[in-house]
């Protein structure tokens, strides 16, 4: 099977998994928002930020190295597996010991027990992480889709049942634990290799992976700091209730991106890795990935910003009405943020974790003061600071990351963004005009989104033909049997 056909098959399975997971997450949020207080979501936002930081170290940064390297022995994989499990176990224990200190730092006593429970997911996930990474490398997204959907389904069911029965914030914890346990169990059944990681390996065999991983750890640490700085600062300066009103629309924006971007970037990374020796092909793959990402993200995020009040009213309920204005801002932030996702695939595909580290180090110094300043004006100021900072990074990202790695020129790079943006604005304008005379919330959404979707498809067929043709090929019945070997 050709690389293109493998990529299309992988993209279809990834689409199925991402759409299914996102649907469950949105329904879960709609249910839990009616049973949990904003402060509960604020607490879990803090827990999530802490867990993200510890996860950075869990595999010593070698997962991307496994995908990047095309020749890895069983002995090396065995050594990397136990390194992952050992580090994750140590991190879990360290987080349990540090939980009282973190609870005291944020003046939230409940934070201690929440961190203790959620920390166990570090070890649970580590047990199956290498199997999932190897499956991703080989584009076995059909099996990964089954695993992810099964885990998301059981986690969703657990969280909703516990919330309905009054478990409060612990319904979110239980959902996360059940999801992790299910994911590892299904990975054992569907992905576990014929050999077990019992071979003896020497440090010299995995030293190069750990060297690559050291940059990955530093890069991911800085990247997580910049992406979670608003939550960490907000937790200190805004309080859990105000942070909850901010973190939920922020999560909505991120979940839309998590639905769309992995469809392209999870497939794009291994495909770019296979093309890393041919810069012309690498550039074509990257630019097509960027166009695909922007063409899907831009219209949906613009629609989310336009219909933010209707989305909040239907999804979260009347007690969250003040989050609508925050969702308008954070949807635009999510749209701009989506332009940066394919660059990560490009950087790691060519093995330049050092460049990613330097870039994120600069971001940490640049964004933290802006977010600190914005947080002094409440959660709205924090959201505006986030949007402005992300927007100002577009051109520097091209100059520092994209042009040196794949040779894409200024015009070629920005054309991939300009066309979807213009078409998205035109379609959103049509959606706004269609919804303007209507007052009912559901009617406004139904009319606006229908007209916007039809307008965008029609405009894309005429002015974004390559993307339109790729989408048609992606969903074509003639390719349904093209699953990765």
N, C-alpha and C positions, 0 to 999 in steps of 0.2 A: 504494500500500500504506500502511495506517495506521501511525502511529508504534508502536503496541502490537504489531502484527504484525511490523514490522521488528525490534523489540526481541526478540521471541520467536524469530524466525529467527536473529538474531545470537547469542542465548543458546545455541541448539542447536549452532551451529557452534563457538562458544567452548567449550562443554561437551566436544564431540568432541576439540578440540585439547588442552584441559587434561587430560582423562582419558588421552588417548594419551601426552602428554608425561610426565605423572606416572607412568604405568605403566612407561615406559622408564626414568625416573629411579630409581624404586624397584628395578627389576631391576638397573640399573647399580650402584647402591649395594650391593645384595646380592652381586653378583659381585666388585666391587672391594674390599669389606670383607674378603674372603677372600684377597686377593693383596697388599693394601697394609697398611702398619702405621698405627696411630693417629696417629703423628707426621706421616705423609704427609698425612692429612686435616687435621691442625692447620696445616700449612704452607699448604695450599690455602685454608683458611679465612682466613688472613691475606692471601693474594693476592686472594681475593674481596673482602675488606673494602677493600683499597687500590684495586682496580679500581672498586668501587662509588663511592668518593669521586671518582675522576677522571671517571667517566661523568656525574656531576652537571653538569660544565661542558661536556660534549661538544656539546650543542646550544644552549648559552647559555640554557637554560631555556625555549625557545620552542615545544616540542612541544605542551604543554598549551594554549598561546596559540593555536596553529593550530586545535585542536579548538574552543576557546572562541569564536574569532572566526568569524562566519558569512559574512563577505564578504572574500575575500583574492584579490588579483590574481596573475596569473602572474609578473609582475615581482617582487612581494613574495616569492613562494615561491622564485623563483630566488635572490634575495639571501639568504634564510634557509637555503637548501640549502648554498650555498658558505660561509656563516658556520659551519654545522655541521661541514662537512668540514674547513675550515681550523682551527677550534678543536680538533677531534679529532686532527688531525695534530700540532699543537703539544703537546697533552697526551701523546700517545704518545711523542714525543721527550723530553719532560720526565720522564716516568716511567722511560724507559730510562736517562737520566742520573742520576736519583735512586735507582735500584735498589741501587747499592753502599751508599749511606747507610742505606737501609731495612734491608738485610741486616745491617749492623753494629748498628743500633739494636735489632733483635730477636735478635742473636747467632745468626743462621741463615744461613750462607754460601749454601746452596742457594736461598734466597729471591731472590737477584739474578737468576739465569738464568730462574727461573719468572716473575718480573715482566716481564722483557724479552720473553719469548715471548707472554705473555698480553696485554701492552700493545697488540699489533698488532690485537687484536679491536676496539679503540676506533675505528680508522680503517675497518676492514672493516664494522662495523655502521653507521657514519655514512653510508656510501655509499648505503644503502637506507632509512635511518631515516625520511626525510620521506615516501617512498612508503607505508611501513607506517602512518605516522600519518594520512595522508590517507585510506587505506583504512579505518582504524578510525573516522575521523570520519563517513564515509559508510556505516558499518555493513556493510562488505564482509568480514564475518568468514568467509565460505566460502573466499575466496582466502587470507586470513590463516591459516586452519586448515591448509590444504594446505602452506603455506610452513613453518609452525612444526613440523608433524609430520614433514615431510621433513628439516628441519634436525636435529630431535631424534633421528630414526632414524639418520642417518649419524653424528652425534656419538656416540651410544650404541654403535654398532657399532665405531667407531674406538677408543673408550676401553676397551671390554671386550677387544678383540683385543690391544691393546697391553699391558693389564694381565696377561692370560694369558701373554703372551710376555716378561714380566719387565721392562716399561718403568717400573714403579714409579709415582711421583708424576707422571711425564711423560705417563702415560696420561690423566690428568685434563686436562692442558694440551692434548694432541692432540685430545681430544674437544671441548673448548671452541673450538679453532681451526676444526676441520672444521664444527662446527655453525654458527659465524658465517659462514664462507665459503659454506656451502650456503644459509643464509638470505638472504644478499645476492644470490646467483645466482638463486634462485627468485623473489625480489622483482623482480629485473630482468625476468624472463620474464613474470610474472603481473600485476605492479602498475605497471610503468614507464609513465608517462603518454605520450600521443601526442607531447607537446612535451618537449623537454629543457630543463633549467634554464640556458639560455644567454642569456636576456634581460638587458639592462643594467638595473640597479636602483640607486637612490640611497639614501643612508643615511637620508634623511628618510622613505622609504617603509617602512622596517622598524624605525624608532626606537621606535614604540609597542610592537612585539613584544618588542624587547630590553628595554624598560622593564618590561613584564610579566615577561619572562624573568629580569630581575635579581632580582626577589622570588623567582621559582621557584628560581634557583640558590642563593640564600641559604636558602630553605626546605628544598630537597633536601639541601643540605650539612648543615644542622642535623638533619634527619630521619635521614640516613644515619649521622651521628655517634651519635645516640641509639640507633639500631637495631644499630650495629656496635660500640658502646662496650664491650660485654661481650667481644667477640672481641679488640679491641685491648688492653684491659686484661688479659684472660686470656693473651694472647700474651706479655706482659711478666712477669706474676706467676705463671703456672701452668706454663709450658713447653709445648713443642709436643705432647708425648705426652698430658699431662693435658688440654690444650686440644682435642686430637683426640677424646678420650673424651667431652668436653662438646659439641663442635661437630657431631658426627654425629647424636646425638639432637635437637639443636637444628635441624639441617638437615631431619631427618624431620618435625619439627613444622612448619617453614616450608613444606616441600614439600606437605604436606597442605593448608595454607592457600593455597599458590600453585595448587593444583589446583582448589580450590573458589571462592575469592574472585574471581578474574578473570572467572569465568562471569557473575557478577552485576555487579561494579564496572566492568569494561571496557565493558559495555553500558550500565550506569547513567550513566557520565560523559557520553557524547554525548547520551543521552536527557534527562538533567537540563539539559544545555546548551541543548537545544532548548526546554525548559520554563522557562528562567531568568526570563522576563518575567512569569510567573504564579506568585505565591508559593504559592497554594493547590494548584496542580498540582505544583509543585516539592516541597512538603511530602509530598504523597501518594506521589510517585515515590521520595523519599528513605526514607520510613518503610517502604514496600514493599520497597525494596532492603535495608534493615536487617533486616527480618523474614526475607527470603529468605536472607540471609547467615547470620543466627543459627540459623535452622531447619536448615540443612545442616551448619554448623560444630559446633554444640554437641554433638549426639549422637556425631559421629565423634571429636571430640577427647576426650570423656569415655570413649569406648570405647578410644581409644589409651592414655589414662592407666591405665585398669583393666587392660588386657591388655599393658602395657608389657613384662613379662618374656617373654611368649610372642612378641611382635613382635621383640624384640631377638634372641632365640634363633633364630628362623626366618630373619630378614632379614640379621642381621649375623654370627651364629655365636658359638661359646662364648668367644672371646677378648674379646668386648664385653659380657660379662654384667654388669659393674659399671656400664654405661651405662643399665641398666633403670630404676634409681631416678631418674636424671636425666631420662629420657624421661617418667616419671610427672609430674614437676614441669613440664617444658617443654611437655608436651601441654596442661596447664591454662593455661600462659602463652599458647600459641597460640590457645586458645579465647577468652581475654579479649582478646587482641590483634586477633582477627578482628572484634570489635565496632567497632573504629576505622576499618576499611577504607572503608566507605561515606562516612564524613565527608570523606575526601580528594576523592572524586568530587563531593560537594556543594560544597566550598570552591572547587575549580577551575572547576566549571560556572558559578558566579556571578562568576568573575574575582577572587576575594579571596585572591590569592597572598600579599598583605601580612599577612593574618590568620594564614595558615598559617605564615609566617615567625615571627611573634611567638609563636605557640603552641609551635613547635619550639625557639625560643630558650629559653623557659621550661622545656621538658622537658630540654634539655641541662644546664641548671643544677641541675635537681631530681634527675635520674636518675644522673648521673655519680658523685656522692658515694656514693649508695646502692650502685651496682655496685662501686665501688672498695672499699667496706667489705665487701661480700659476698665479693669475690674473695679476701680474706684468710682465708676459711674454706673454701678449696678450690673445686672446680667445683660442689659441691652448694650452698655458700653463694652463689655467683654466680647459680645457677639460681633459688634462692629469692628473692634480691634482685630479679631480673628479674620474677618472677611478682608479688611484692608491689607493686612500682612500677607495673606495668601495671594492676593491679586498682584502685589508688587513683586512677587517672586517669579512670575511667568517668564519674562525676558532673561533675567539672570540665570534661570535654570537652563534655558536653551544654550546660552553662551558658555556656561561652565560645564554642563553635563552632556547635552545632546550633540552639539556640533563636534566636540573632540572625539566622541566615541563612535559615531556612525557617519559623520560628515554631512548631516542634513543642514542645508542652508536656511537662512532666516525666512525667506519667502516660502520655501517648501514646508518648513515646520509650522509657521503660523497660518498657512493656507488650510492645514488640516483642522485648525480650530475656528477659523473665520467662517468657513462655509456652513458648518453645523450651527454656529451661533446665530448667523443671519437668518437661516431657515427656521431655527427654533424661536427666535423673536417674532418672525412673521406668523408662525403657527400659533404662538401664544397670544398674539394680538387678535387673531381670528377667534380663539377660544374665549377671550375676554369679551369681545363683542357679542358672541353667542350667549354668554351667561348674563350679560348686563341687564336685560329686561326682566330677569327672573329673580324671585325672592327666596323661594324654597331652597334649602341647602343642598338636598339631594338632586333637585332639578338643575341647579347651577352647575354642580359637579358633572352630572351626566351630560348635559348639553355642551359645556365648555370642553371637557376632555374628549368627547366624541368628535366635535368639530376640529379641535386642535390636532388630534391624531390623524384624521383624514387629511387635513391641510398639510401636515408634516410629511406624510407618506407621499402625497401628490407632489409636493415641492422637491422631496428627495429623489423621486423618480426622474425629475427633470434636471436638477442641479447638483445632485450628489449621487451620480449614477453608479460609481464603483461600490460605494457602501450599500446602495439599494440592491445591486446585483449579488453582492456577497451574502446579504441577508436572505435573498431568495434561494441562493445555493445552499445556505445553512439549513433552511427548513424544507428543502426539496425532498420529496419522497424517494427520489432515486438514490439518495445517499444514506438512507436509514440503516442499511445493512453494513455500512462502512465503520465498524467499531474497531478500535485498536486491537492488535493481536495480543 
